[in-house]
Amino acid sequence: MRRVLAVAMVGVMLSACTDSTGPDAEVEEREIEYMTFSIDHHAAGVLVASVCVERAVNADLRALCQENVADQNQEIEQLRGWLQEWYGETHEPEIEPSQVAMVAQLRTLSGGAFEIAFMEHFIEHHAMIVERSREVLSEGMEHMELREMASMIIQVQSENNGKMDSWLCLRYQRC
């Protein structure tokens, strides 16, 4: 009886050690998917926000776009580093054709028409990653740094959406 109990305890201790050495396959897959999604999503955001830096009429919107370009480029590099460090994987950003088409469309606009189209698109763009970040946080992740980044993305991009919603309403009566 003691021997059976001792073997069972060793088995429990070994499984606890194994579980604590890294994420299980499901968590690993979730983290990799979230990081690659975020890299691609941010790359598209940088592309679109760069057009805003060139074309925005209002200085506060231009400044918001400049911050987005800088922040999202930094986050892309951080995510790529974690992907390599934690999982030995590399990922080059991939921008969907619909985002390239949106940039082409935005380049045809100017003034208020540009700002309206840009903000309406960027609010939707931000909402996508905010939703995905919330999902991933609720599903669980192994790495605290990634959880913190997901939380920060939710906070910053929700705040940015609030600003753009306000500007659309106050400046363009799009409430």
N, C-alpha and C positions, 0 to 999 in steps of 0.2 A: 504494500500500500504506500509506504513512504517513497519507494522508488518511483512508482507511478506519479505520485504527487510531485516529486522532485523533477522528473522529466517534463511534466506539464508546466511547472514553473519556469524551467529553462526555456521551453518553447515559447511561453508568453514573453519572457524577457528578450529572447532573440527577435521575436516579431515586433516588439516595441522598439528595439534598436534599429531594425530594418525600416520601420515606418518613419523614424525620425531622421534618417539620412537624406531624405529628399522627398519631393512630391510623388504621389502615386501617379499612375499613367493618366487617369482622368484629369487630375489637377494640372499635370504637365501639359496635356493637350489643350486645356482651357487657357493656360498662361501663354503658350505659344500662339494659339489662335488670336487671343486678345492683343498680344504684342504685334503680330503681323497685320492684323486689322487696323490697329492704331497707327502703325507706321504708314500704311497705305492711305488711311483716312487723313492723317496729318499732312502727308505729301500733297494730297489734293487740296487741302485747306491752305497750304503755303502757296500753291499755284494760284488759287482764286484770290487770296488776300493780297498777293503781289500786284494783281491788277487793280485792286482797291487802292493800294499805296500810290499807284500812278494816276488814278482817275477820280478819287474821292474829292468832292467839293468842300466838305466840312472838315476842318482840321482835327476835330475829335474822332471822327470816323477813320480818317487817315492814320491817326496815332494808334487807334485800336487795331487796325490792320497791321501796322508795323510791329506792334507787340505780339500779335498772333504769329506773324512770320518768324520772329525771333524765338518765341516760346516753343512753337511747334517744331522748328528746326532742331532746337535743343532737345526736345522730347524724343524726336526721331532718333537722334544719335544715342541718347540714353537707352532707349528701347532696343536699338540694334546691339548696343554693348551688352545689355543683360541677356538678350537672346543668345549671343555668342558665349558669354561667360557661364550662364546657367545650363544651356542646352547644346552648346557646340554648333549652333545653327546660324546661318547668315540669311539676311533678307534684304533685297533691294526693293525700294518703294515701287509700287505699281499703281498707276493712276488709271481709273476706269475711263473708257471713251466718253461716257456721259459727262464727266467732269471736264474733259478737254473741250467738249462741245459747249459746255456752260461758259468756259473762259472765252471761247470764240464769240459767243453771243454777247457776253459782257463787254468785250472790246468794241462792239458796234455801238454801245450806248455812251452817253455822257450826261453830266449834270445830275439833276434830280432823278431822271429816268435810270441812270446807272446806279445811283445810291439805293433807290427802291429795289431794283432787281437784285443788286448785290446783297443787301441786308435780308431780303426775304429768302434768298438762297442760303446765305450763311447761317441764318437762324435754324433752318432745317438741317443743314450740315452739322452744326453743333449739337442739335437735339439727337441726332443719330448716335454720336459717340457718348453723349451723356447717358442715353438709354442703355447702350452696350456696357458702359462702365458700371452702371447700377446693377445690371444683370450679373456681371462677373463678380462684383463684390458680394452679392447675395449667394452666389454659387460657391464661393470660397476660392482663395488663392494661397499658395505656399509662401511667396516672398512678400515680406512687409513693404519693401520699397515699391513694388508694383501696386499693392493695395493703396499705398499713400499717393502714388501718381494717379490712380483711377479716381480717388477721392478729390484730388486737386483738380483734375480735369472736370469733374462734375461741378465743382464750385466755380472755377474760373469761367468755364464756357456757359454756365447758367447765368452768371453775372453779365457776361458779354451779351447774351441773348436779351436780358432785361434792358440793357442800354440800347441795343438796336431796336427793340420793340418800342421803347420810349421815343427814340428819334423818329421812327416811322410814324408814330402817332402825332408827335408835336410838329414835325417839319412837313409831313406829307399827308396828314389826316388819314393814315392807314392804321386804324385802331381796331 
